[in-house]
Amino acid sequence: MIVREGAENAENAGGGWRPGYPAAAVVFAIGMAGTTLPTPLYGLYQEQIGFSELMVTVVFAVYAVAVITVLLVAGNYSDEVGRRPVLLIAMALSAASAGCFLLQSGLPLLFTGRLLSGCAAGLLSGAATAAVIELAGPGQKARAGFAATAANMGGLGCGPLLSGILAQYTPWPLMLPFWVHLGLVAVACGITWFLPETVAEPKRWPPLKPQGITVPPEVKGVFTPAALAAFAGFALLGLFTAVAPSFASQTLGVRNLAVSGAVVFSVFLASTVGQSLTERIGARLALPVGCGILVVGLLLVASSLIAESLPLLVLGALCGGTGQGLAFRGALTLVSGAAPAQHRGGTISAFFVVAYTGISLPVVGVGAMATWLGLRQAGLIFTGCVMLLAGGAGTYAARRPPTGA
């Protein structure tokens, strides 16, 4: 499949001015924000429905499993049908997810909502990243790469911040966040409709061709260290997205939903800052440096649990998020740069399969351990394991620097 890129695509896509990569990044951010809206609300759902901390992580894991499944089954679909149709489908799934949360009266619709949200994120991860990068003109590739990763992490961070504030300070804590998101999804659909299509010869709804984790031979040298770093960094994000509000309320005594949402937001904000620093130090160096900073952040998170200190938890989020952002953008830059254009969407999707495995499996382990050991002990075991993984990934990347763009 041929790919048209940048200014040439905008000129040929229908005459006159068409939105560029910043507009695609806005769509990406809105879609990803919807996936983390429920994060500060799980405590309210526990009170309303009645379920354990393990069930919180299982609900979260349903989302991650859906992401991984879509990436495996349809991760390369936008290479065939085009970026824009896939983005519109993702927005429709995101709207359906919000509808499930608005109508929920028990666990079945919570699971369904998270399942649909995961499907949306799976489609967005490959298609939106590729669209943002491909819409960039000559000399804009570095900025577009940052825009794609910042939209991903920034959107994930804005979700809990928005819902936490609305849940804490409005009379409709379990309704208004999702109505607001539906409005944002409508805006995103309007933007997407006018985006130039970057796939020059899209097919009309070809049959799905599940690819599994397929990495072109020329990308394999880059993929291994990049994927290891992504796995470790996303494990930290999974901890904050799934159970940080419970840590804050049960271990630290913080029950303000806006504060809980802000704590989660801080790790994603720091990730975006870390991504902005990647270009200065180079993608290859960003991998080991990011993993090293991630280890320090995890040490601070563990210290916050031992000392029962909210400031230490926030410092851990800021430090760990910065390290995750450095490593994540460096990894994605290397992988997307090394991938041939006709396989870029599929290769990026394979990268996100590994990352979302990191965001799901360890967190379910925390939920299971918390049932027997309590959240504090489970959190300490989790941080210790991820520290070992991040340290190993950083050492691997330092001793065997990846080649690529």
C-alpha positions in Angstrom: 0.0 0.0 0.0 1.4 3.4 -1.1 1.5 6.2 1.5 1.2 9.9 0.7 2.8 12.1 3.2 2.8 15.7 4.4 2.1 18.8 2.4 1.7 16.9 -0.9 -1.1 14.8 0.6 -2.9 18.0 1.8 -2.7 19.6 -1.6 -4.0 16.5 -3.4 -6.8 15.5 -1.0 -9.5 17.7 -2.2 -8.4 21.2 -3.0 -7.8 24.1 -0.6 -6.6 24.0 2.9 -7.0 20.7 4.9 -6.1 20.1 8.5 -2.6 18.8 9.2 -0.9 16.7 11.8 -1.8 18.9 14.8 -5.5 18.3 14.1 -4.9 14.5 13.9 -3.1 14.8 17.2 -6.2 16.5 18.8 -8.3 13.6 17.6 -5.8 11.1 19.0 -5.8 12.9 22.4 -9.6 13.0 22.6 -9.9 9.3 21.9 -7.3 8.4 24.5 -8.8 10.6 27.2 -12.0 8.5 27.0 -10.1 5.4 27.9 -9.0 6.8 31.3 -12.1 8.7 32.3 -13.3 6.0 34.8 -9.9 5.9 36.7 -10.9 8.2 39.7 -14.5 6.8 39.6 -13.7 3.2 40.5 -14.2 3.9 44.2 -17.7 5.2 43.6 -18.5 2.2 41.5 -17.2 0.0 44.3 -19.6 1.7 46.8 -22.5 1.6 44.3 -22.2 -1.9 43.0 -19.9 -3.6 45.6 -16.8 -5.4 44.4 -13.2 -6.0 45.5 -9.9 -4.4 44.6 -9.1 -7.4 42.5 -12.3 -6.8 40.4 -11.1 -3.2 39.8 -7.9 -4.5 38.2 -9.9 -7.2 36.3 -12.2 -4.4 34.8 -9.1 -2.5 33.9 -7.5 -5.7 32.4 -10.6 -6.2 30.1 -9.6 -2.9 28.5 -6.0 -3.9 28.0 -7.0 -7.3 26.6 -9.3 -5.6 24.1 -6.5 -3.3 23.1 -4.1 -6.2 22.5 -6.7 -8.2 20.6 -7.6 -5.4 18.3 -3.9 -4.7 17.7 -3.3 -8.3 16.8 -6.4 -8.7 14.6 -6.7 -5.3 13.0 -3.5 -3.4 13.9 -2.5 -3.2 10.2 -6.1 -2.5 8.9 -5.5 1.2 8.4 -2.6 0.3 6.1 -5.2 -1.3 3.8 -8.5 0.7 4.3 -6.9 4.1 5.1 -6.3 6.0 8.3 -9.4 8.2 8.3 -12.1 5.4 8.2 -10.3 3.6 11.1 -10.2 6.8 13.1 -14.0 7.3 12.6 -14.6 3.7 13.8 -12.5 4.3 16.8 -14.5 7.4 17.7 -17.8 5.5 17.3 -16.5 2.8 19.7 -15.4 5.5 22.2 -18.9 7.0 22.1 -20.5 3.6 22.6 -18.2 3.0 25.6 -19.4 6.3 27.2 -23.0 5.2 26.6 -22.3 2.0 28.5 -21.1 4.0 31.5 -24.0 6.3 31.4 -26.4 3.4 31.4 -24.6 1.1 33.8 -26.3 -0.5 36.7 -23.8 -3.2 37.5 -20.6 -5.0 36.4 -21.9 -6.2 32.9 -22.1 -2.7 31.4 -18.8 -1.7 33.2 -17.1 -4.6 31.5 -18.8 -3.8 28.1 -17.8 -0.2 28.4 -14.1 -1.0 29.1 -14.2 -3.6 26.3 -15.4 -1.0 23.8 -12.9 1.5 25.1 -10.1 -0.9 24.6 -11.2 -1.6 21.0 -11.1 2.1 20.4 -7.6 2.5 21.9 -6.3 -0.4 19.9 -7.4 1.1 16.6 -6.1 4.6 17.6 -2.7 3.4 18.7 -1.6 2.3 15.3 -3.8 4.4 12.9 -3.6 7.7 14.7 0.1 7.5 15.4 0.7 6.8 11.7 -1.7 9.5 10.5 0.0 12.2 12.7 3.5 11.2 11.4 2.4 10.9 7.8 0.6 14.3 7.7 3.8 16.1 8.7 5.5 17.9 5.9 9.3 18.1 5.1 11.2 19.1 8.2 8.2 18.4 10.5 8.8 14.8 11.2 10.4 15.3 14.6 7.7 17.6 15.8 5.0 15.3 14.5 6.6 12.3 16.3 6.4 14.3 19.5 2.8 15.4 18.7 1.8 11.7 18.3 3.3 10.5 21.6 2.3 13.6 23.5 -1.3 13.2 22.2 -1.3 9.6 23.4 0.1 10.3 26.9 -1.5 13.7 27.2 -4.9 12.3 26.3 -4.5 9.5 28.8 -3.6 12.0 31.5 -6.4 14.4 30.8 -9.1 11.7 31.2 -8.7 11.2 35.0 -8.1 14.9 35.6 -11.3 15.8 33.9 -13.4 13.1 35.5 -11.9 13.7 38.9 -12.8 17.4 38.9 -16.3 16.8 37.5 -17.0 14.0 40.0 -15.7 15.9 43.0 -17.3 19.3 42.3 -20.6 18.6 40.4 -23.8 16.9 41.4 -23.5 14.2 38.7 -20.1 12.4 39.4 -20.9 9.3 37.4 -22.7 11.0 34.5 -21.2 14.4 33.6 -17.7 13.1 32.7 -19.1 10.8 30.0 -21.5 13.5 28.6 -18.6 15.9 28.3 -16.6 13.2 26.5 -19.4 12.5 24.1 -19.3 16.2 23.1 -15.6 16.0 22.6 -16.0 12.8 20.5 -18.4 14.7 18.2 -15.8 17.4 17.7 -13.2 14.8 17.0 -15.4 13.2 14.4 -15.9 16.5 12.7 -12.1 17.1 12.5 -11.5 13.5 11.3 -13.9 14.0 8.4 -11.8 16.8 7.0 -8.4 15.1 7.6 -6.5 14.3 4.4 -6.1 10.6 3.8 -2.5 9.5 3.8 -3.0 6.1 2.3 -2.9 6.8 -1.5 -4.8 3.7 -2.7 -7.1 2.6 0.2 -9.1 -0.5 -0.4 -12.9 -0.5 0.2 -13.3 -2.6 3.4 -11.1 -5.5 2.6 -11.4 -8.6 4.8 -9.3 -8.6 8.0 -6.0 -10.3 7.8 -4.9 -10.9 11.4 -1.1 -10.3 11.5 -0.2 -11.3 15.0 3.0 -9.6 16.1 4.6 -9.2 12.8 7.8 -7.1 12.6 9.6 -6.6 9.2 13.2 -8.0 9.2 14.7 -4.5 8.9 13.0 -3.4 12.2 13.9 -6.4 14.4 17.2 -5.0 15.6 15.4 -1.9 16.8 12.2 -3.6 18.1 13.6 -5.7 20.9 15.2 -3.0 23.1 12.4 -0.6 22.2 9.7 -3.1 23.2 11.4 -4.0 26.5 11.6 -0.3 27.5 7.9 0.2 26.5 6.8 -2.8 28.6 8.5 -1.5 31.7 7.2 2.1 31.3 3.7 1.1 30.6 3.7 -1.1 33.7 4.2 2.0 35.7 1.4 3.8 33.8 -0.9 0.7 34.5 -0.2 1.0 38.2 -1.3 4.7 38.3 -4.2 4.2 35.9 -5.8 1.2 37.7 -5.0 1.4 41.4 -3.3 4.7 42.3 -6.6 6.2 43.4 -7.1 3.2 45.7 -3.5 3.6 47.0 -4.2 7.3 47.7 -7.5 6.7 49.5 -6.7 3.5 51.4 -3.0 3.9 52.2 -2.6 7.7 52.2 -6.1 8.7 53.3 -6.7 11.0 50.3 -10.4 10.8 49.3 -10.7 13.9 47.2 -11.4 12.6 43.6 -10.0 15.7 42.0 -6.7 15.1 43.9 -6.7 11.5 42.9 -7.3 12.4 39.3 -4.5 15.0 39.5 -2.0 12.4 40.8 -2.8 10.2 37.8 -2.6 13.2 35.5 0.9 14.1 36.9 2.5 10.8 35.7 1.2 11.4 32.2 2.1 15.1 32.2 5.6 14.1 33.2 5.6 11.5 30.4 4.8 14.3 27.9 7.7 16.4 29.4 10.0 13.5 29.1 9.0 13.0 25.4 9.8 16.7 24.7 13.4 16.1 26.0 14.0 13.0 23.8 14.9 14.9 20.7 17.6 16.9 22.6 19.5 13.7 23.7 18.6 11.5 20.8 16.3 8.5 20.5 19.1 5.9 21.1 20.3 7.5 24.3 16.8 8.2 25.5 16.1 4.4 26.0 18.8 3.7 28.7 18.5 7.2 30.3 14.7 6.9 30.4 14.8 3.5 32.0 17.3 4.8 34.6 15.0 7.7 35.6 12.1 5.2 35.6 13.9 3.1 38.2 14.4 6.2 40.5 10.7 7.0 40.1 9.7 3.5 41.2 11.9 3.9 44.2 10.1 7.0 45.2 6.7 5.3 44.7 7.8 2.5 47.0 9.1 5.0 49.5 5.7 6.8 49.5 3.9 3.5 50.4 6.4 2.9 53.2 6.2 6.4 54.6 2.5 7.0 53.7 3.4 10.2 52.0 1.4 11.8 49.2 4.3 14.2 48.2 6.6 11.2 47.7 3.9 9.5 45.6 3.6 12.7 43.4 7.4 12.9 43.1 7.5 9.3 42.1 4.8 9.9 39.5 6.7 12.9 38.1 10.1 11.2 38.0 8.8 7.8 36.8 6.6 9.5 34.2 9.6 11.5 32.9 11.6 8.4 32.5 8.8 6.6 30.8 8.3 9.5 28.4 11.9 9.6 27.4 12.1 5.8 26.8 8.7 5.7 25.1 9.3 8.4 22.6 12.8 7.2 21.9 11.5 3.7 21.3 8.6 4.8 19.1 10.8 7.1 17.0 13.2 4.2 16.3 10.5 1.7 15.5 8.4 4.0 13.3 11.5 5.4 11.5 12.9 1.9 10.8 9.5 0.5 9.5 8.8 0.7 5.8 5.9 3.0 5.0 3.6 0.2 3.7 4.0 -1.7 7.0 4.2 1.3 9.4 0.7 0.9 10.9 1.2 -2.8 11.5 4.7 -2.4 13.0 3.5 0.4 15.4 0.6 -1.8 16.4 3.0 -4.7 17.2 5.0 -2.3 19.4 1.8 -1.3 21.2 0.9 -4.9 21.8 4.0 -5.3 23.9 3.4 -2.0 25.7 -0.2 -2.8 26.5 0.8 -6.3 27.8 3.0 -4.3 30.2 0.0 -2.1 31.3 -2.3 -5.1 32.0 -0.6 -8.2 33.4 1.4 -6.7 36.2 -1.6 -4.6 37.4 -3.8 -7.7 37.6 -1.1 -9.2 39.7 -1.3 -6.3 42.0 -5.0 -6.7 42.4 -4.6 -10.4 43.2 -1.8 -9.8 45.7 -3.8 -7.0 47.3 -6.6 -9.5 48.1 -4.2 -11.5 50.4 -1.4 -9.0 51.3 -3.1 -5.6 51.2 -2.5 -2.8 48.7 0.7 -1.6 50.4 2.5 -4.9 50.3 1.2 -5.6 46.8 2.5 -2.2 45.6 5.9 -2.8 47.1 6.3 -6.1 45.4 5.1 -4.6 42.1 7.5 -1.7 42.2 10.4 -4.1 43.0 9.6 -6.3 40.0 9.2 -3.4 37.6 12.5 -1.8 38.9 14.3 -5.0 37.9 12.6 -5.1 34.5 13.3 -1.4 33.8 16.9 -1.8 35.0 17.4 -4.8 32.7 15.9 -3.0 29.7 18.0 0.0 30.3 21.2 -2.1 30.6 20.3 -4.0 27.4 19.7 -0.7 25.5 23.0 0.8 26.8 25.1 -2.2 26.0 23.5 -3.0 22.6 22.4 0.4 21.2 19.5 0.0 18.8 20.0 1.0 15.2 17.4 2.9 13.3 16.1 6.3 12.5 
